[in-house]
């Protein structure tokens, strides 16, 4: 797994989406994390130091896995860029066909009335 800075991560994520347009998927997972180990975090708690939690973001297309860490300061900018990429790449999604409940009920009533 390769850990990148946020901007190169977004560039690589864009190329992953481009590679999988015809066939394949890209999975993105989010997890809150800290760069410190559990032992280091416990020491920091005992000494009264503030622990900065970050968001660990991983993306994979099955062949290649990339990740990045985003802090609270950069979160807004990263989220806006990430949302733009997702909106641009979700063109293959189809709108869900919804059946109108009234039409379904009316058709059932008509079928019941025609049988009598």
Secondary structure in CASP SS format (residue, H / E / C, confidence):
PFRMAT SS
TARGET T0000
AUTHOR 0000-0000-0000
METHOD secondary structure of the structure
MODEL  1
X C 1.00
X E 1.00
X E 1.00
X E 1.00
X C 1.00
X H 1.00
X H 1.00
X H 1.00
X H 1.00
X H 1.00
X H 1.00
X H 1.00
X H 1.00
X H 1.00
X H 1.00
X H 1.00
X H 1.00
X H 1.00
X H 1.00
X C 1.00
X C 1.00
X C 1.00
X C 1.00
X C 1.00
X C 1.00
X C 1.00
X E 1.00
X E 1.00
X E 1.00
X E 1.00
X E 1.00
X E 1.00
X E 1.00
X C 1.00
X C 1.00
X C 1.00
X C 1.00
X H 1.00
X H 1.00
X H 1.00
X H 1.00
X H 1.00
X H 1.00
X H 1.00
X H 1.00
X H 1.00
X H 1.00
X C 1.00
X C 1.00
X C 1.00
X C 1.00
X C 1.00
X C 1.00
X E 1.00
X E 1.00
X E 1.00
X E 1.00
X E 1.00
X E 1.00
X E 1.00
X C 1.00
X C 1.00
X C 1.00
X C 1.00
X E 1.00
X E 1.00
X E 1.00
X E 1.00
X E 1.00
X E 1.00
X C 1.00
X C 1.00
X C 1.00
X C 1.00
X H 1.00
X H 1.00
X H 1.00
X H 1.00
X H 1.00
X H 1.00
X H 1.00
X H 1.00
X H 1.00
X H 1.00
X H 1.00
X H 1.00
X H 1.00
X H 1.00
X H 1.00
X C 1.00
X C 1.00
X C 1.00
X C 1.00
X C 1.00
X C 1.00
X C 1.00
X C 1.00
X C 1.00
X C 1.00
X C 1.00
X H 1.00
X H 1.00
X H 1.00
X H 1.00
X H 1.00
X H 1.00
X H 1.00
X H 1.00
X H 1.00
X H 1.00
X H 1.00
X H 1.00
X H 1.00
X H 1.00
X H 1.00
X C 1.00
END
